[in-house]
Amino acid sequence: MHLDSNNHSVFSLYYHLVLVVNYHRKVMDKAISEYAKDMFERVDESYNISFVEWNNDQDHVHILFKAHPNTEHSKFIHAYKSASSRRIKKAFPQVKKKLWKEFFWSRSFCLLTSGGAPIEVIKKYIENQGMK
């Protein structure tokens, strides 16, 4: 397993983020997905986040990324959703026909930790510490 590090810590923090298009409108095509992905890669540098994988369906995207322990996930997600929403609607005017309000993304999101051992394995490891 590869571990990342900074001055005072070693870590491996992977996250799975799911963002849904507002009202589950099926507007996401290859061009919009690539545009949104490029924006993610531009914004992530400012928040100690590294893009790993991206895929989409017509009404949502799945993103796998790595982060540092001091990353403020909610601030990053809000900044990304705000910037990408404005720019996608400007670059792809056809989206406005299906999303008449200002937001491209739904207000909600799903963020899951990912990678490493299953929770049960970690619990057992911690339970057995100090035992011979």
N, C-alpha and C positions, 0 to 999 in steps of 0.2 A: 504494500500500500504506500502510495506517495503522500507525504505530509508537507503542507505548506508551513511557513514560519515567518515571524517578524521578530522584532528585538526581544520580546519577552514571552513568546508563546509558540507552541507548535500545534497545528490544527489540520483538520480535514472536514470542512463544512460544506456539504452539498445540499442544494435546495431544488425542489420541483415546484415551479410556479405555473398556475393555470389562470389565464386571463380570458374573460368572456366578452364578446362583442355585446354592446348594449342591446337589450331586448332579444338576445340570441339571434339577431339578424344574420342571415347567411350571406355576408358580403366579403368574407375573406377569400381572396384568390391568391395565386402564386405571387403576383406583382405586389399586392398589399402586404402579404406575409414577408416577403424579402425586404420591403421598405421598413416594416416594423422591426424586423430582426436587425437591420443595419442601425436603426435608431437605438435599439437596446445595447448594441455593442459600443455605440458612441457615449451613451449615458453611463454605462456600467463603470467606466474608468474612474469617474469622480466619486464613486462609492465603495471602492475596494471590492468590486465584484468582477468575476471572470465568467464570460459566457462559455458554456460547454456544448449544449445541444438545443435545437429548436425544431418544432414541427407544428403544423396547424391542421384544423378542420375548417369548415366553412364559417363557423361561429365562435371559435376559440383557438387559443394557442397554448402549447405546452413548452416550457422553458426549463432547462436544467442549467444551473449556474453554481459556481463556488463563491464563497464569501469569507472575509476576515471576521474574527470575533467581534470587532468593534463596528461592524456594518449596521447601519440603521435601516433595516429592511423596509419598514413601512414608509419612511421618507423616500427611499430609492424607488419603491413601487409607485408612490404618488407622483414623484417627479417624472418617471418614465411614462406613466399613463397620461399625464397632463401634456407633456411635450409631444408624444406620439399622436395623441388624439387630435390636437390642433393641426399637426403637419400632415397626417394621413388625410384628414378631411379637405385640406388645402390641395394636396397633390393628386387626390382622387375624387374629383367633384361628384362622380356618380354615386358615391357613398351617401351624400346628403339626401338623395331620393329615398333611401331606406332608413336613414338615421337623421331625422329632422332636428333633433335637439343638438346642443353643442358637444356632447360627449360621444366618443367612439367606443370606449370601454365601459362595461358595467362598473358600478361603484365597488362591488365585491370582488374578491379574488380568493384563490386557494393557494396556500404556501405550505409545503410539506418538507420536513427534513428527509434527507435521502442518503443512502450509503452506509457503510459500516455493518456491524453485526445486528441481527434482530434484537429487539428489546428484551425478549426472554433470555437470550444468551448473556446480555449485559447485566441483567438483574441477577442471574445465577453467579456470574463472575464477582459482582459486588458482595453478594451474600456470602461467598466463600473466602473473602479476604480475611487474612489473619488466622485461618484454620489450617491445620497441618494434616 
